[in-house]
Amino acid sequence: MGGRPSSERTRVRREPKRAVHDRDEINAILDEGFVCHLGFLHDGQPFVIPTLYARIGDNVYVHGSAASRMLRTLDGGVDACLTVTLVDGLVLARSIFNHSINYRSVVVLGRAAAVEERDEKLRALEAFSDRLVPGRWADVRQPTAKELKATAILRLPLDEVSAKRRTGPPNDYESDLAVPVWAGVIPLRLQAGEPWPDPRLTRDLDPPVWAPTAPRS
Amino acid sequence: MGGRPSSERTRVRREPKRAVHDRDEINAILDEGFVCHLGFLHDGQPFVIPTLYARIGDNVYVHGSAASRMLRTLDGGVDACLTVTLVDGLVLARSIFNHSINYRSVVVLGRAAAVEERDEKLRALEAFSDRLVPGRWADVRQPTAKELKATAILRLPLDEVSAKRRTGPPNDYESDLAVPVWAGVIPLRLQAGEPWPDPRLTRDLDPPVWAPTAPRS
């Protein structure tokens, strides 16, 4: 894989052979997803909230509305963990024990801080929307000053980051190979169905195409 | 929606109209997913780890291998947050501000405790595998005592639980309806591709069928 763990805290302890430390590969995982799970502490209780995110360079930006509970209580940033998980397939083995999931995941540890500066906020919003549909930002109405103010965005630097992945067929034991059951991988990916036009759409316009990446092992 | 928040901590503060408190609906969301994000504290730092889970009655069971970092350091349970998110679609509005995601998510707060009893462990493993492929448990080799010992499983009671969902078309403002761009929902769901047989498969066996649920708005 190359690369080194970026900190002792992000060293992958469990099944280190699944660790990914190459930054390009970590970026590729981050750039394929669009919903992350953000973990933080509130009144001593861990919370995990799903929210939109996008990477720009060495930062990850998070749409902070869902995390407003956190933002309201903490100024100057908050310790957070941002996790992105892409599910690639079901690994069906001959034994229960060797069943698994093929996946790629990234864990970012750091201090999430609210973005205050207007241009940085706009760039983050552009990244969110262009991740959903490339070019969307240019096609729709831009945010007003009031909307921008009502939109909370968090920035998390990609300093402490690690990733894991599992690929390939099941790791069955030789002694299990005769079990008379199908074994292998059922690849899974998020796919788009037929677009549903808004009932208020007045013109005949073509829907955008949402393209996931190619299937993986 | 019916039902009431199960605690002050799980009351949905942001956009309460998206709150789901009906237990049957919460269970249906939990039963559709199979990967959750488990949040917990370790050395003062929040961690969020993806892992397999399954609901049995009023408990959620989590495959604890990925959370072994947590299990090693804490006896007698640990404060945790288990979040399940199902992404149902991209909500493409005429303004950046009204872009959104259609989703269903469940948040469970509570104390995650290691399952020690053999039968309960087996039931949890059966639930994990039958969620991946119905009937899989009966078709493959059952865990040995040694494998069972090597498998960490956590139990989290469904006491403090809440859910949110967004459905339907974009909430565009009347003043944006003339923006000349397609608006609506691109439905998304996890779908199975062509199964990849294990290279070590020696017989001609049919792969199981993995069926997601029907697409939603």
Chai-1 contact restraints between the chains, C-beta under 6 A:
chainA,res_idxA,chainB,res_idxB,connection_type,confidence,min_distance_angstrom,max_distance_angstrom,comment,restraint_id
A,R13,B,R69,contact,1.0,0.0,6.0,A-B,restraint_1
A,R14,B,S68,contact,1.0,0.0,6.0,A-B,restraint_2
A,V35,B,V87,contact,1.0,0.0,6.0,A-B,restraint_3
A,H37,B,H37,contact,1.0,0.0,6.0,A-B,restraint_4
A,H37,B,V48,contact,1.0,0.0,6.0,A-B,restraint_5
A,H37,B,T83,contact,1.0,0.0,6.0,A-B,restraint_6
A,G39,B,G39,contact,1.0,0.0,6.0,A-B,restraint_7
A,G39,B,P46,contact,1.0,0.0,6.0,A-B,restraint_8
A,G39,B,V48,contact,1.0,0.0,6.0,A-B,restraint_9
A,F40,B,P46,contact,1.0,0.0,6.0,A-B,restraint_10
A,L41,B,P46,contact,1.0,0.0,6.0,A-B,restraint_11
A,P46,B,G39,contact,1.0,0.0,6.0,A-B,restraint_12
A,P46,B,F40,contact,1.0,0.0,6.0,A-B,restraint_13
A,P46,B,L41,contact,1.0,0.0,6.0,A-B,restraint_14
A,P46,B,P46,contact,1.0,0.0,6.0,A-B,restraint_15
A,P46,B,C81,contact,1.0,0.0,6.0,A-B,restraint_16
A,F47,B,C81,contact,1.0,0.0,6.0,A-B,restraint_17
A,V48,B,H37,contact,1.0,0.0,6.0,A-B,restraint_18
A,V48,B,G39,contact,1.0,0.0,6.0,A-B,restraint_19
A,V48,B,V48,contact,1.0,0.0,6.0,A-B,restraint_20
A,V48,B,C81,contact,1.0,0.0,6.0,A-B,restraint_21
A,V48,B,T83,contact,1.0,0.0,6.0,A-B,restraint_22
A,P50,B,T85,contact,1.0,0.0,6.0,A-B,restraint_23
A,P50,B,S105,contact,1.0,0.0,6.0,A-B,restraint_24
A,S68,B,R14,contact,1.0,0.0,6.0,A-B,restraint_25
A,R69,B,R13,contact,1.0,0.0,6.0,A-B,restraint_26
A,C81,B,P46,contact,1.0,0.0,6.0,A-B,restraint_27
A,C81,B,F47,contact,1.0,0.0,6.0,A-B,restraint_28
A,C81,B,V48,contact,1.0,0.0,6.0,A-B,restraint_29
A,T83,B,H37,contact,1.0,0.0,6.0,A-B,restraint_30
A,T83,B,V48,contact,1.0,0.0,6.0,A-B,restraint_31
A,T85,B,P50,contact,1.0,0.0,6.0,A-B,restraint_32
A,V87,B,V35,contact,1.0,0.0,6.0,A-B,restraint_33
A,L90,B,L132,contact,1.0,0.0,6.0,A-B,restraint_34
A,R94,B,V140,contact,1.0,0.0,6.0,A-B,restraint_35
A,R94,B,R141,contact,1.0,0.0,6.0,A-B,restraint_36
A,S95,B,V140,contact,1.0,0.0,6.0,A-B,restraint_37
A,S95,B,R141,contact,1.0,0.0,6.0,A-B,restraint_38
A,I96,B,L125,contact,1.0,0.0,6.0,A-B,restraint_39
A,I96,B,S129,contact,1.0,0.0,6.0,A-B,restraint_40
A,I96,B,V140,contact,1.0,0.0,6.0,A-B,restraint_41
A,I96,B,P143,contact,1.0,0.0,6.0,A-B,restraint_42
A,F97,B,P143,contact,1.0,0.0,6.0,A-B,restraint_43
A,F97,B,E147,contact,1.0,0.0,6.0,A-B,restraint_44
A,H99,B,S129,contact,1.0,0.0,6.0,A-B,restraint_45
A,S105,B,P50,contact,1.0,0.0,6.0,A-B,restraint_46
A,L125,B,I96,contact,1.0,0.0,6.0,A-B,restraint_47
A,S129,B,I96,contact,1.0,0.0,6.0,A-B,restraint_48
A,S129,B,H99,contact,1.0,0.0,6.0,A-B,restraint_49
A,L132,B,L90,contact,1.0,0.0,6.0,A-B,restraint_50
A,D139,B,V181,contact,1.0,0.0,6.0,A-B,restraint_51
A,V140,B,R94,contact,1.0,0.0,6.0,A-B,restraint_52
A,V140,B,S95,contact,1.0,0.0,6.0,A-B,restraint_53
A,V140,B,I96,contact,1.0,0.0,6.0,A-B,restraint_54
A,V140,B,V181,contact,1.0,0.0,6.0,A-B,restraint_55
A,R141,B,R94,contact,1.0,0.0,6.0,A-B,restraint_56
A,R141,B,S95,contact,1.0,0.0,6.0,A-B,restraint_57
A,R141,B,D176,contact,1.0,0.0,6.0,A-B,restraint_58
A,R141,B,V179,contact,1.0,0.0,6.0,A-B,restraint_59
A,P143,B,I96,contact,1.0,0.0,6.0,A-B,restraint_60
A,P143,B,F97,contact,1.0,0.0,6.0,A-B,restraint_61
A,E147,B,F97,contact,1.0,0.0,6.0,A-B,restraint_62
A,P169,B,D198,contact,1.0,0.0,6.0,A-B,restraint_63
A,P170,B,D198,contact,1.0,0.0,6.0,A-B,restraint_64
A,D176,B,R141,contact,1.0,0.0,6.0,A-B,restraint_65
A,L177,B,R200,contact,1.0,0.0,6.0,A-B,restraint_66
A,V179,B,R141,contact,1.0,0.0,6.0,A-B,restraint_67
A,V181,B,D139,contact,1.0,0.0,6.0,A-B,restraint_68
A,V181,B,V140,contact,1.0,0.0,6.0,A-B,restraint_69
A,W182,B,L205,contact,1.0,0.0,6.0,A-B,restraint_70
A,W182,B,P207,contact,1.0,0.0,6.0,A-B,restraint_71
A,A183,B,D198,contact,1.0,0.0,6.0,A-B,restraint_72
A,A183,B,L201,contact,1.0,0.0,6.0,A-B,restraint_73
A,G184,B,P195,contact,1.0,0.0,6.0,A-B,restraint_74
A,G184,B,W196,contact,1.0,0.0,6.0,A-B,restraint_75
A,G184,B,P197,contact,1.0,0.0,6.0,A-B,restraint_76
A,G184,B,D198,contact,1.0,0.0,6.0,A-B,restraint_77
A,V185,B,W196,contact,1.0,0.0,6.0,A-B,restraint_78
A,I186,B,A192,contact,1.0,0.0,6.0,A-B,restraint_79
A,I186,B,P195,contact,1.0,0.0,6.0,A-B,restraint_80
A,I186,B,W210,contact,1.0,0.0,6.0,A-B,restraint_81
A,P187,B,G193,contact,1.0,0.0,6.0,A-B,restraint_82
A,L188,B,L190,contact,1.0,0.0,6.0,A-B,restraint_83
A,L188,B,A192,contact,1.0,0.0,6.0,A-B,restraint_84
A,L190,B,L188,contact,1.0,0.0,6.0,A-B,restraint_85
A,L190,B,L190,contact,1.0,0.0,6.0,A-B,restraint_86
A,Q191,B,Q191,contact,1.0,0.0,6.0,A-B,restraint_87
A,A192,B,I186,contact,1.0,0.0,6.0,A-B,restraint_88
A,A192,B,L188,contact,1.0,0.0,6.0,A-B,restraint_89
A,G193,B,P187,contact,1.0,0.0,6.0,A-B,restraint_90
A,G193,B,P215,contact,1.0,0.0,6.0,A-B,restraint_91
A,P195,B,G184,contact,1.0,0.0,6.0,A-B,restraint_92
A,P195,B,I186,contact,1.0,0.0,6.0,A-B,restraint_93
A,W196,B,G184,contact,1.0,0.0,6.0,A-B,restraint_94
A,W196,B,V185,contact,1.0,0.0,6.0,A-B,restraint_95
A,P197,B,G184,contact,1.0,0.0,6.0,A-B,restraint_96
A,D198,B,P169,contact,1.0,0.0,6.0,A-B,restraint_97
A,D198,B,P170,contact,1.0,0.0,6.0,A-B,restraint_98
A,D198,B,A183,contact,1.0,0.0,6.0,A-B,restraint_99
A,D198,B,G184,contact,1.0,0.0,6.0,A-B,restraint_100
A,R200,B,L177,contact,1.0,0.0,6.0,A-B,restraint_101
A,L201,B,A183,contact,1.0,0.0,6.0,A-B,restraint_102
A,L205,B,W182,contact,1.0,0.0,6.0,A-B,restraint_103
A,P207,B,W182,contact,1.0,0.0,6.0,A-B,restraint_104
A,W210,B,I186,contact,1.0,0.0,6.0,A-B,restraint_105
A,P215,B,G193,contact,1.0,0.0,6.0,A-B,restraint_106
